């Protein structure tokens, strides 16, 4: 596991998950962001956004900690994540988050056709699939008929913050530009509200202290990880050296044994006598000595 080294508090922006979470726990901002991502849903209202909500699928399963989690008045579930570091596990990570979110959608006693829809939304500070898109929307489909989408109520939406293609509508583009710190219309009501929220967060002493503690903890974890990696490399190197020496000794012994057998045979020494000499000089068992004698004939 790798840890993202956080910037100083003064330099932290929306790409930092801590700042992102603090911004998105503002009810009105979260609602507006979801409306911009999914305008066709006409979302009227959402529950108060919950930051770092943890869901455990099973007692012995890996727990999921959502950055931002909420539901709307129609029962749709939303998980919103900020991802800066590419850990090369995007597809399976999304699958697990979607599984956890979907399980939350199943209420006891309700039939499958009444299960709430689930949306997992990721903002990436890199191109998640390297295909050059600004927005990736994922659904299941039939392999033989790719255009046939399976309506199972699950939707995954991935945004490439770094893209400058502008393939999304202007409202969504504005939010992506804010995250990427590109120029935006300073008079836009949403921009004004978001910047005020950021300013409020930066002046909150409690959150600043919490951010500092988190940064120190993660740096300590990173240090421990690096030390463990270096130790592992050293141990592996030492083991390799020891194994190399052992292998070299075995090869040298094997060469010496073959030479001894050849010399004794040239002197017409009896097989039994050669066996005894091998066992004596090289501490071999009967089976080992016999094998060397057989190999030496080949």
C-alpha positions in Angstrom: 0.0 0.0 0.0 1.3 3.5 -0.9 0.5 6.8 0.7 0.1 10.2 -1.0 2.4 12.7 0.6 0.1 15.6 1.4 1.0 19.2 0.7 1.2 21.9 3.3 -2.2 23.0 4.7 -1.9 26.4 2.9 -1.3 24.6 -0.4 -3.9 21.8 -0.1 -6.7 22.0 -2.6 -9.7 20.0 -3.8 -7.5 17.2 -5.1 -6.6 16.4 -1.5 -9.2 13.9 -0.2 -9.3 15.6 3.3 -10.1 19.1 1.7 -12.4 17.4 -0.8 -14.4 15.7 2.0 -14.7 18.9 4.0 -16.0 20.8 1.0 -18.4 18.0 -0.1 -20.0 17.6 3.4 -21.6 21.0 2.7 -25.1 19.9 1.8 -25.8 22.5 -0.9 -22.4 22.0 -2.6 -22.8 18.2 -2.6 -26.3 18.5 -4.0 -25.2 20.9 -6.8 -22.2 18.7 -7.7 -24.5 15.6 -8.0 -27.0 17.6 -10.1 -24.1 18.6 -12.4 -22.9 15.1 -12.7 -26.4 13.5 -13.2 -28.6 16.3 -14.6 -31.1 13.8 -16.1 -32.0 12.5 -12.6 -33.4 15.9 -11.5 -32.3 15.4 -8.0 -34.5 17.4 -5.6 -32.9 16.7 -2.2 -30.3 14.5 -0.6 -29.5 13.3 2.9 -26.8 15.2 4.8 -23.5 13.9 3.2 -21.5 11.6 5.3 -17.7 11.7 5.1 -15.6 8.6 5.6 -18.5 6.3 6.1 -17.3 2.7 6.6 -19.2 -0.3 5.3 -18.2 -3.9 6.0 -19.6 -6.4 3.6 -18.8 -9.4 5.8 -17.1 -9.9 9.2 -13.9 -11.2 7.6 -14.1 -8.9 4.5 -12.1 -5.8 3.7 -14.0 -2.7 4.9 -14.8 0.1 2.5 -14.5 3.7 3.6 -16.4 6.1 1.3 -15.1 9.6 0.9 -18.6 11.0 0.6 -21.8 9.0 0.9 -25.4 10.1 0.6 -28.8 9.2 -0.7 -31.5 11.2 -2.4 -35.3 11.3 -1.7 -35.9 8.6 -4.3 -33.5 6.2 -2.6 -30.6 6.5 -5.0 -27.2 5.9 -3.4 -24.2 8.0 -4.2 -20.5 7.4 -3.3 -18.2 10.2 -4.4 -14.4 9.7 -4.3 -11.2 11.7 -4.9 -8.2 9.7 -6.1 -4.8 11.3 -6.7 -2.4 8.3 -6.8 -2.8 5.6 -9.4 -2.6 2.3 -7.5 -3.2 0.3 -10.7 -6.3 -1.4 -9.3 -9.0 0.9 -10.7 -11.5 -1.6 -12.1 -11.5 -4.0 -9.1 -11.5 -1.1 -6.6 -14.6 0.4 -8.3 -16.2 -3.1 -8.3 -15.7 -3.4 -4.5 -17.0 0.1 -3.8 -20.0 -0.6 -6.0 -20.7 -3.9 -4.2 -20.6 -2.1 -0.8 -22.9 0.7 -2.1 -25.3 -1.8 -3.7 -25.6 -3.8 -0.5 -26.7 -0.7 1.3 -29.4 -0.4 -1.4 -31.0 -3.8 -0.4 -33.6 -3.5 2.3 -34.9 -6.6 4.1 -38.3 -7.6 2.8 -38.1 -5.8 -0.5 -38.1 -7.7 -3.8 -35.1 -7.3 -6.2 -37.0 -5.1 -8.6 -37.4 -2.5 -5.9 -33.7 -2.2 -5.1 -32.4 1.3 -5.1 -30.0 2.5 -7.8 -26.3 3.0 -6.9 -23.8 5.5 -8.3 -20.1 5.3 -7.7 -18.3 8.5 -8.8 -14.6 8.9 -8.9 -12.6 12.1 -9.6 -9.0 11.1 -10.8 -6.0 13.4 -11.0 -4.9 11.3 -13.9 -6.5 9.5 -16.9 -7.9 6.3 -15.2 -7.9 4.2 -18.4 -5.4 6.1 -20.5 -8.0 6.4 -23.3 -8.0 10.2 -23.5 -11.6 10.7 -22.3 -12.7 13.3 -19.8 -15.6 11.3 -18.5 -16.0 7.5 -18.4 -19.4 6.0 -17.7 -19.4 2.3 -17.0 -22.3 -0.2 -17.3 -22.6 -3.9 -17.9 -23.4 -5.0 -21.4 -23.8 -8.2 -23.4 -20.5 -9.2 -25.0 -22.2 -10.4 -28.2 -24.3 -7.2 -28.4 -22.1 -4.4 -26.9 -24.8 -1.7 -27.5 -27.1 -3.7 -25.2 -26.8 -2.2 -21.7 -27.9 -4.3 -18.7 -30.0 -2.1 -16.5 -29.0 -3.5 -13.1 -29.2 -0.1 -11.3 -25.4 0.2 -11.0 -23.6 3.1 -12.7 -19.9 4.0 -12.4 -18.7 7.4 -13.4 -15.0 8.4 -13.6 -13.7 11.9 -14.3 -10.2 12.7 -15.6 -9.5 16.0 -13.9 -6.4 16.6 -16.0 -8.2 16.5 -19.3 -8.7 19.8 -21.2 -11.1 18.3 -23.8 -14.3 20.0 -22.5 -16.5 17.1 -23.5 -18.9 17.7 -20.6 -21.5 20.4 -20.2 -20.4 23.8 -19.0 -21.7 23.5 -15.5 -19.7 20.2 -15.0 -16.8 21.7 -16.8 -16.7 24.6 -14.3 -16.5 22.2 -11.4 -13.7 20.2 -13.0 -11.8 23.5 -13.8 -12.1 24.5 -10.1 -10.6 21.2 -9.0 -7.8 21.5 -11.6 -7.3 25.2 -10.6 -8.0 26.4 -14.1 -9.6 29.8 -14.8 -13.3 30.0 -14.1 -16.0 32.7 -14.0 -15.5 34.3 -10.6 -19.0 35.6 -10.6 -20.6 32.2 -11.0 -22.8 31.7 -7.9 -21.6 28.1 -7.4 -17.9 29.2 -7.8 -18.4 31.9 -5.2 -20.1 29.4 -2.7 -17.3 26.8 -3.2 -14.5 29.3 -2.7 -16.2 30.6 0.4 -16.3 27.0 1.7 -12.7 26.5 1.0 -11.8 29.7 2.8 -13.8 28.7 5.8 -12.1 25.3 5.9 -8.6 26.8 5.7 -9.4 29.1 8.6 -10.7 26.3 10.8 -8.0 25.6 13.5 -9.5 22.2 14.4 -9.4 21.0 10.9 -6.0 22.3 10.3 -4.7 20.4 13.4 -6.5 17.3 12.3 -4.9 17.6 8.8 -1.5 18.0 10.3 -2.0 14.9 12.5 -3.1 13.0 9.5 -0.1 14.1 7.4 2.3 13.1 10.2 0.6 9.7 10.5 0.8 9.1 6.8 4.4 10.2 6.6 5.2 7.8 9.4 3.3 5.0 7.6 5.3 5.8 4.4 8.5 5.8 6.3 7.7 2.4 7.9 6.7 1.0 4.5 10.0 2.2 3.0 12.0 0.8 5.9 10.3 -2.5 5.5 10.9 -2.5 1.8 14.6 -1.7 2.3 14.9 -4.4 5.0 13.2 -6.9 2.7 15.6 -6.1 -0.1 18.6 -6.4 2.2 17.3 -9.8 3.6 16.7 -10.9 0.0 20.1 -9.9 -1.1 21.8 -11.6 1.9 19.8 -14.8 1.2 20.8 -14.6 -2.4 24.5 -14.3 -1.4 24.2 -17.2 1.0 22.4 -19.4 -1.6 25.0 -18.4 -4.2 27.8 -19.4 -1.9 26.1 -22.7 -1.0 25.5 -23.4 -4.7 29.1 -22.5 -5.5 30.4 -24.9 -2.8 28.1 -27.7 -4.1 29.4 -27.2 -7.7 33.0 -27.1 -6.5 32.4 -30.3 -4.4 30.8 -32.0 -7.4 33.7 -31.1 -9.6 36.2 -32.4 -7.0 34.2 -35.7 -6.5 34.2 -36.3 -10.3 37.9 -35.7 -10.5 38.6 -38.1 -7.6 36.5 -40.8 -9.1 38.3 -40.4 -12.4 41.7 -40.6 -10.8 40.9 -43.7 -8.7 39.4 -45.4 -11.7 42.5 -44.7 -13.8 44.4 -46.5 -11.0 42.0 -49.5 -11.3 40.8 -49.0 -7.7 37.9 -51.3 -6.9 34.3 -49.7 -6.9 33.8 -50.5 -3.2 37.0 -48.8 -2.2 36.1 -45.7 -4.3 32.7 -45.6 -2.5 34.4 -45.7 0.9 36.8 -42.9 -0.1 34.0 -40.7 -1.4 32.0 -41.1 1.8 35.0 -40.4 3.9 36.3 -37.3 2.1 32.9 -35.6 1.3 30.7 -37.0 4.0 28.3 -38.6 1.5 25.6 -41.2 2.1 25.7 -44.5 0.3 23.0 -43.2 -2.1 24.8 -40.0 -2.8 28.2 -41.8 -3.4 26.4 -44.3 -5.7 24.8 -41.6 -7.7 28.1 -39.8 -8.3 29.7 -43.1 -9.5 26.8 -43.6 -11.9 27.0 -40.0 -13.2 30.7 -40.2 -13.6 30.3 -43.1 -16.1 28.0 -41.0 -18.3 
